[in-house]
Amino acid sequence: MTRPQNLLLILSAVCLLKHTWTASVGDTCKIESTPGICKRASDCLQLNEYIKRGNIELEGIQCDIATSENLICCPTTSFSKTWILKRLQPGLVWSVTEKSIKERPAEKACHLLEDKIVANPNIRVLGGTSVELGEFPYMVGIGYKSNDEHKTYDIRCGGSLIDSKFVLTAAHCITVSGNPPLIVRLGVINNTDVDEIKNGLEIPIKKIHVHPEYISTAVYNDIGLLELENSVKFTSDIYPTCLYTNVENPPADSLLYATGWGVVSTTTHKPSDVLLKGVQELVPLDVCHNSYQEAGLTRRNRNGVIQTQMCTKAKESEKSPCQGDAGGPISLVVDPTWRIYRQIGVISVGYGCGSAIPDISTRIASHLDFIENIVWPHLK
């Protein structure tokens, strides 16, 4: 993730100390208008991870330079997502700018969400392929009727919660003839853990919305929405993600993740029981287009790879999307400590798991009209 260069200046703390010369643990202080208490850096849950990653230098937030305990001003009020968003890389995503009447409905919805939701910090989001419960709280498993008498549903596609009643996924995941999806599963990372499933949510699907220009014989406009029977009650482990609304790619060094329960073995073709993540990197559209042309993979993308799509490939030794990952998100990590993401793509198609040919996702920013007209017509 890009290291914010101006974070130190913005986060400079002016401590209001009880003692004239030396600060102590428990003394009151302030970071801008946010009240705090002087704590050792390792005891400040809100800021410790930023310090460890080097996003914040101690020098700018120490309660007393003279102390040897690295006392910093640790916020005491609810640490909102908005507070930290304003301190991350300006221009990385739209939401770090001031609110404007020109905002799209998706942007307004994101502001409303981030003004209210306070996530529990997740200190191990970076590294590895395994996922912790709540690490991607918007991740959804899409359930179909199972042929296995020992389980009720098969999770065959992924999706993402973008509103209390809507899940975003790939169109081809929800147009399965004779076997449409029945439920969405939230708050679960292990689909064989009975207790976890019991503590999570399974919500029936009320209505399926497929992009009007999607056809099953092509890979374009491969995006759809699932309208839920009941509204989702948000928790620290279950709440929506915001959408990336810029049609241009994010900075090249942005951290992107693909997540899903897809196939992990091309030999057995068995899907993963547990949710996995893999770091992805963007592939230029012209490079991606040429890869498909050279491989002769043009039957379903006769117009080539176009601007309404995006291409990614797994970084070395990282998990690559595979069968069963379709419909799941390509997520841009804005802040790993407080689990702030932007969904930039919907996993659509790939040819050969982990092959040299890039994976194609549907670019969300190119399909906002479709999404907003259904999910947030009241915010227009």
Backbone torsions as a table, in degrees:
resi	resn	phi	psi	omega
1	MET	NA	142.1	-178.5
2	THR	-62.1	131.1	178.8
3	ARG	-78.1	121.5	180.0
4	PRO	-63.6	122.9	-176.7
5	GLN	-80.6	-27.9	-175.5
6	ASN	-103.4	11.5	-176.0
7	LEU	-63.6	-37.6	-177.7
8	LEU	-61.1	-43.1	-176.9
9	LEU	-67.3	-40.5	-176.6
10	ILE	-71.7	-31.8	-176.0
11	LEU	-91.5	7.4	-177.8
12	SER	-55.9	126.7	-174.1
13	ALA	-102.9	140.3	173.3
14	VAL	-113.6	105.0	-174.1
15	CYS	-82.7	134.9	175.0
16	LEU	-100.0	88.0	-169.7
17	LEU	-88.3	148.9	177.8
18	LYS	-74.2	-29.3	-176.9
19	HIS	-103.5	147.7	-174.6
20	THR	-72.4	-40.1	-170.3
21	TRP	-112.2	-37.3	-172.9
22	THR	-129.0	130.5	178.0
23	ALA	-86.0	152.5	178.5
24	SER	-131.7	160.4	175.6
25	VAL	-57.4	129.0	179.3
26	GLY	101.3	-11.7	177.5
27	ASP	-67.1	148.0	179.8
28	THR	-80.4	152.7	-179.6
29	CYS	-158.8	179.2	177.2
30	LYS	-141.6	144.3	166.7
31	ILE	-113.0	107.4	-169.2
32	GLU	54.7	-121.8	179.4
33	SER	-97.4	4.7	-178.1
34	THR	-88.9	119.1	179.7
35	PRO	-69.6	150.0	-179.8
36	GLY	-150.0	179.1	176.9
37	ILE	-131.1	139.8	178.6
38	CYS	-68.5	124.3	179.4
39	LYS	-137.8	161.1	169.5
40	ARG	-65.4	144.5	-176.6
41	ALA	-55.0	-39.2	-177.8
42	SER	-68.7	-17.2	-179.1
43	ASP	-97.1	-3.9	-178.8
44	CYS	-95.3	96.6	-175.6
45	LEU	-59.8	-36.7	-175.3
46	GLN	-66.3	-35.0	-171.9
47	LEU	-115.4	-12.6	-172.9
48	ASN	-58.3	-42.0	-178.3
49	GLU	-67.3	-34.0	177.3
50	TYR	-66.5	-38.9	178.9
51	ILE	-65.9	-43.4	-178.9
52	LYS	-64.0	-35.8	-179.9
53	ARG	-81.4	-9.5	179.8
54	GLY	87.4	10.2	178.3
55	ASN	-74.0	-26.2	-180.0
56	ILE	-129.8	130.7	175.9
57	GLU	-91.3	142.7	-179.0
58	LEU	-60.5	-33.7	-174.2
59	GLU	-54.9	-34.2	-176.1
60	GLY	-84.5	-13.6	-175.1
61	ILE	-127.7	12.1	178.3
62	GLN	-69.3	143.4	175.2
63	CYS	-74.1	-34.9	-178.9
64	ASP	-153.3	114.3	-178.6
65	ILE	-61.6	-26.1	-175.3
66	ALA	-74.6	-17.8	-178.2
67	THR	-79.3	157.6	179.0
68	SER	-106.9	10.5	-175.2
69	GLU	-99.7	3.9	-177.1
70	ASN	53.9	50.6	178.4
71	LEU	-75.8	128.1	179.3
72	ILE	-122.6	162.4	177.4
73	CYS	-83.5	109.9	-175.7
74	CYS	-103.0	122.8	-178.1
75	PRO	-57.6	141.1	-179.9
76	THR	-105.2	-17.8	179.3
77	THR	-86.7	172.6	178.2
78	SER	-55.5	128.3	-175.6
79	PHE	-88.8	89.6	-172.5
80	SER	-73.7	156.4	178.1
81	LYS	-67.0	-33.2	179.0
82	THR	-61.8	-39.3	-177.5
83	TRP	-58.8	-45.0	-177.2
84	ILE	-80.5	-30.7	179.5
85	LEU	-58.8	-37.4	-178.2
86	LYS	-68.8	-13.0	-176.4
87	ARG	-106.1	0.8	177.6
88	LEU	-95.0	175.1	-173.0
89	GLN	-42.6	107.2	177.6
90	PRO	-60.8	136.2	178.1
91	GLY	88.7	-8.6	180.0
92	LEU	-65.9	-44.4	176.1
93	VAL	-136.8	158.5	-174.3
94	TRP	-60.5	-31.8	-168.8
95	SER	-71.7	-7.5	177.4
96	VAL	-82.5	-4.6	177.7
97	THR	-91.5	170.3	179.0
98	GLU	-68.0	151.5	177.9
99	LYS	-62.9	147.1	-175.6
100	SER	-144.1	148.8	177.8
101	ILE	-68.2	-11.8	179.8
102	LYS	-87.9	1.3	-179.3
103	GLU	-62.3	145.5	173.2
104	ARG	-73.5	159.4	175.6
105	PRO	-54.7	-37.3	179.2
106	ALA	-63.5	-34.7	179.6
107	GLU	-73.7	-41.6	176.6
108	LYS	-62.0	-42.2	179.2
109	ALA	-61.8	-37.2	-179.6
110	CYS	-67.9	-41.1	177.4
111	HIS	-60.8	-44.5	179.4
112	LEU	-61.5	-40.0	179.7
113	LEU	-65.8	-49.1	-173.9
114	GLU	-76.5	-15.6	173.4
115	ASP	-75.9	-21.6	-173.6
116	LYS	-108.6	-37.8	-172.4
117	ILE	-82.7	129.4	173.5
118	VAL	-119.6	113.7	-176.7
119	ALA	-86.4	150.2	169.9
120	ASN	-75.8	139.2	-178.3
121	PRO	-66.7	145.8	179.4
122	ASN	-123.3	104.5	-166.3
123	ILE	-87.1	-0.2	-178.3
124	ARG	-124.2	34.9	-177.3
125	VAL	-70.4	-29.3	-176.2
126	LEU	-90.1	140.2	175.1
127	GLY	89.9	143.5	176.8
128	GLY	79.8	170.7	-179.0
129	THR	-106.8	-19.5	-179.2
130	SER	-74.0	154.0	-176.4
131	VAL	-120.0	139.4	175.5
132	GLU	-90.3	154.6	176.2
133	LEU	-60.2	126.2	179.9
134	GLY	89.4	-4.7	-179.3
135	GLU	-67.1	-39.4	173.2
136	PHE	-121.9	79.2	-169.1
137	PRO	-67.6	-10.8	179.2
138	TYR	-95.5	-3.5	-176.0
139	MET	-69.2	132.5	-174.9
140	VAL	-125.6	136.8	170.0
141	GLY	-98.4	133.8	-179.0
142	ILE	-101.3	121.4	-172.0
143	GLY	-101.6	134.3	177.2
144	TYR	-117.1	160.3	178.3
145	LYS	-58.6	130.9	-176.0
146	SER	-93.8	145.6	173.7
147	ASN	-90.4	-3.1	179.0
148	ASP	-91.2	120.1	-176.5
149	GLU	-66.0	-14.2	-178.2
150	HIS	-88.8	-7.4	177.2
151	LYS	-143.0	152.9	-174.5
152	THR	-82.1	-40.0	-174.6
153	TYR	-129.8	149.0	168.9
154	ASP	-103.6	131.0	175.8
155	ILE	-92.0	104.8	-173.0
156	ARG	-111.2	-12.3	178.7
157	CYS	-143.7	163.1	175.4
158	GLY	-108.4	171.5	177.6
159	GLY	-162.6	-179.1	179.2
160	SER	-139.9	136.9	176.6
161	LEU	-77.2	121.9	179.9
162	ILE	-117.4	-5.7	-179.8
163	ASP	-162.8	166.8	-176.7
164	SER	-62.6	-19.8	-177.9
165	LYS	-127.1	11.2	-176.3
166	PHE	-136.7	138.2	176.2
167	VAL	-118.9	133.7	178.8
168	LEU	-96.4	135.9	-179.3
169	THR	-155.5	-172.4	178.6
170	ALA	-87.7	143.2	-179.1
171	ALA	-60.3	-38.8	-176.0
172	HIS	-68.6	-15.7	177.6
173	CYS	-77.8	-20.5	-172.4
174	ILE	-119.5	12.5	177.1
175	THR	-117.6	27.8	-178.1
176	VAL	-71.9	116.9	-177.2
177	SER	-64.1	125.1	175.4
178	GLY	80.9	-8.2	-178.7
179	ASN	-146.4	65.2	-178.9
180	PRO	-71.8	159.6	177.0
181	PRO	-66.2	148.5	-176.4
182	LEU	-110.4	-38.4	-176.1
183	ILE	-140.0	165.5	166.8
184	VAL	-117.7	145.1	-178.8
185	ARG	-115.7	127.3	-177.8
186	LEU	-126.9	155.3	177.7
187	GLY	70.7	25.2	-179.5
188	VAL	-133.4	132.4	173.9
189	ILE	-113.6	-19.1	179.6
190	ASN	-117.9	108.3	-175.5
191	ASN	-77.1	3.7	173.7
192	THR	-112.0	-0.2	-178.7
193	ASP	-89.5	103.3	-175.3
194	VAL	-60.3	-43.5	-179.3
195	ASP	-65.7	-39.3	179.8
196	GLU	-65.2	-42.0	178.0
197	ILE	-63.6	-40.2	179.3
198	LYS	-62.9	-37.8	-178.3
199	ASN	-83.3	-13.7	177.7
200	GLY	-85.7	-159.1	179.8
201	LEU	-125.8	140.1	169.0
202	GLU	-127.5	115.1	-173.8
203	ILE	-118.5	128.6	178.2
204	PRO	-63.0	150.9	178.2
205	ILE	-90.0	125.7	-178.7
206	LYS	-85.6	-43.5	-174.9
207	LYS	-152.6	146.6	178.5
208	ILE	-108.9	130.4	178.1
209	HIS	-117.9	116.1	179.3
210	VAL	-106.8	139.1	178.5
211	HIS	-52.8	130.5	-174.0
212	PRO	-62.1	-19.6	-178.9
213	GLU	-103.2	10.7	177.9
214	TYR	-82.6	136.1	170.3
215	ILE	-130.0	143.9	-172.2
216	SER	-68.0	-17.5	-178.5
217	THR	-87.9	2.3	179.8
218	ALA	-135.8	167.7	-177.1
219	VAL	-104.4	6.9	-177.6
220	TYR	-85.8	150.4	179.0
221	ASN	55.1	35.9	-177.9
222	ASP	-81.7	75.3	-176.4
223	ILE	-151.4	143.8	-179.6
224	GLY	-156.7	170.8	-178.7
225	LEU	-128.6	143.4	173.3
226	LEU	-110.1	118.7	176.2
227	GLU	-90.0	127.2	-172.1
228	LEU	-90.3	152.3	179.4
229	GLU	-65.5	-38.2	-178.2
230	ASN	-128.7	153.0	176.6
231	SER	-72.0	144.6	178.5
232	VAL	-81.9	131.7	173.4
233	LYS	-86.8	118.1	-173.8
234	PHE	-74.6	141.5	172.8
235	THR	-134.7	-179.7	177.8
236	SER	-67.2	-17.5	179.7
237	ASP	-102.5	-10.2	-178.1
238	ILE	-139.1	106.5	171.5
239	TYR	-163.9	160.8	-170.2
240	PRO	-70.7	164.5	170.2
241	THR	-105.1	155.8	173.1
242	CYS	-87.3	161.3	-178.8
243	LEU	-103.0	145.8	175.4
244	TYR	-83.4	121.1	-169.6
245	THR	-105.8	3.6	179.1
246	ASN	-91.3	125.8	-177.8
247	VAL	-72.1	-15.0	176.1
248	GLU	-86.0	155.2	178.4
249	ASN	-63.8	150.3	173.6
250	PRO	-70.8	173.6	177.9
251	PRO	-51.6	145.8	-174.0
252	ALA	-59.6	-29.1	-177.2
253	ASP	-94.9	15.0	176.2
254	SER	-65.3	149.6	178.1
255	LEU	-91.3	119.6	-178.8
256	LEU	-119.0	140.2	176.8
257	TYR	-123.7	141.4	164.3
258	ALA	-105.1	138.2	-179.8
259	THR	-132.1	144.5	178.1
260	GLY	173.9	174.4	178.9
261	TRP	-107.0	27.3	-173.3
262	GLY	-69.1	177.0	-178.9
263	VAL	-56.7	133.7	179.2
264	VAL	-112.3	-6.6	178.5
265	SER	-136.2	120.7	178.3
266	THR	-75.1	-6.8	177.8
267	THR	-85.8	-50.4	-177.7
268	THR	-91.5	-20.3	-176.4
269	HIS	56.7	28.5	179.7
270	LYS	-88.8	130.3	178.0
271	PRO	-70.3	161.3	178.1
272	SER	-74.6	138.7	174.6
273	ASP	-73.4	-30.3	-175.9
274	VAL	-111.6	151.1	178.7
275	LEU	-67.5	132.4	-179.8
276	LEU	-121.2	157.2	178.0
277	LYS	-129.3	154.9	177.3
278	GLY	-147.9	133.1	179.0
279	VAL	-70.7	132.2	-178.8
280	GLN	-117.4	157.7	172.7
281	GLU	-128.5	146.1	-177.9
282	LEU	-72.3	144.3	176.6
283	VAL	-117.0	127.7	178.8
284	PRO	-54.3	143.7	-175.5
285	LEU	-60.0	-37.3	-178.9
286	ASP	-67.5	-37.8	177.2
287	VAL	-65.6	-43.7	179.4
288	CYS	-63.2	-45.9	179.1
289	HIS	-57.5	-47.0	-179.1
290	ASN	-63.2	-35.2	179.2
291	SER	-61.9	-42.4	-179.4
292	TYR	-72.1	-37.1	178.4
293	GLN	-64.7	-45.8	-177.7
294	GLU	-66.3	-30.4	179.6
295	ALA	-86.5	-3.1	179.4
296	GLY	73.4	20.7	-177.8
297	LEU	-95.0	72.7	-174.7
298	THR	-123.8	1.9	-175.3
299	ARG	-61.6	-41.6	-176.6
300	ARG	-100.9	-4.8	175.9
301	ASN	-132.5	63.7	-175.0
302	ARG	-64.7	-23.3	178.0
303	ASN	-89.3	7.9	-178.4
304	GLY	80.5	-171.1	175.4
305	VAL	-88.6	122.8	-170.6
306	ILE	-115.6	175.0	-171.9
307	GLN	-62.7	-26.5	-179.9
308	THR	-77.5	1.7	175.9
309	GLN	-118.2	168.4	173.6
310	MET	-141.8	153.7	-177.0
311	CYS	-121.1	141.7	177.7
312	THR	-139.3	163.0	170.0
313	LYS	-141.9	152.2	-179.3
314	ALA	-71.1	139.1	173.5
315	LYS	-67.3	159.5	-175.8
316	GLU	-51.2	131.2	178.2
317	SER	70.1	5.5	178.3
318	GLU	-94.7	160.3	179.2
319	LYS	-67.8	134.9	175.8
320	SER	-102.7	143.8	175.6
321	PRO	-57.1	145.4	-177.8
322	CYS	-146.0	-177.4	178.2
323	GLN	-53.3	132.4	-178.3
324	GLY	99.3	-16.0	176.9
325	ASP	-88.5	-13.0	-176.6
326	ALA	-55.7	146.0	-179.6
327	GLY	87.8	-19.0	-179.8
328	GLY	-76.7	171.5	-173.8
329	PRO	-90.0	150.0	158.6
330	ILE	-101.1	114.5	-170.9
331	SER	-111.7	134.4	173.5
332	LEU	-92.3	127.0	-179.1
333	VAL	-85.7	116.4	176.5
334	VAL	-90.2	-45.6	-179.7
335	ASP	-146.1	106.4	-175.9
336	PRO	-69.4	-28.6	-178.2
337	THR	-67.2	-46.3	-177.8
338	TRP	-102.0	15.8	171.7
339	ARG	54.8	54.4	177.2
340	ILE	-104.0	120.2	-176.0
341	TYR	-128.6	168.1	166.8
342	ARG	-132.5	125.9	176.3
343	GLN	-81.4	122.3	-175.9
344	ILE	-104.4	-25.7	-178.4
345	GLY	-147.5	162.2	173.1
346	VAL	-114.9	121.0	-177.4
347	ILE	-59.0	124.6	-173.5
348	SER	-112.4	-63.3	-173.4
349	VAL	-152.3	149.8	173.3
350	GLY	-147.8	157.2	-178.8
351	TYR	-120.7	94.1	-178.9
352	GLY	92.0	113.3	-177.3
353	CYS	-65.5	126.4	177.9
354	GLY	72.5	15.3	-179.9
355	SER	-79.0	175.0	179.7
356	ALA	-75.3	-14.5	179.7
357	ILE	-79.1	126.5	-176.9
358	PRO	-62.0	158.1	174.3
359	ASP	-89.3	144.6	179.8
360	ILE	-103.8	132.4	173.4
361	SER	-121.9	155.7	174.5
362	THR	-80.4	126.9	-179.1
363	ARG	-76.2	116.7	-174.7
364	ILE	-63.6	-42.2	-176.1
365	ALA	-60.9	-22.2	179.4
366	SER	-84.7	-5.5	-176.6
367	HIS	-127.0	25.1	-176.7
368	LEU	-66.8	-35.0	179.1
369	ASP	-58.6	-45.6	178.6
370	PHE	-59.5	-47.0	-177.2
371	ILE	-67.1	-48.7	-174.2
372	GLU	-66.5	-36.5	-179.6
373	ASN	-63.0	-27.0	-178.7
374	ILE	-95.9	-43.7	-172.1
375	VAL	-87.7	-41.6	-173.1
376	TRP	-129.2	48.5	179.2
377	PRO	-63.1	-26.1	-177.7
378	HIS	-75.2	-11.0	-178.8
379	LEU	-99.5	3.8	-179.5
380	LYS	-78.4	NA	NA
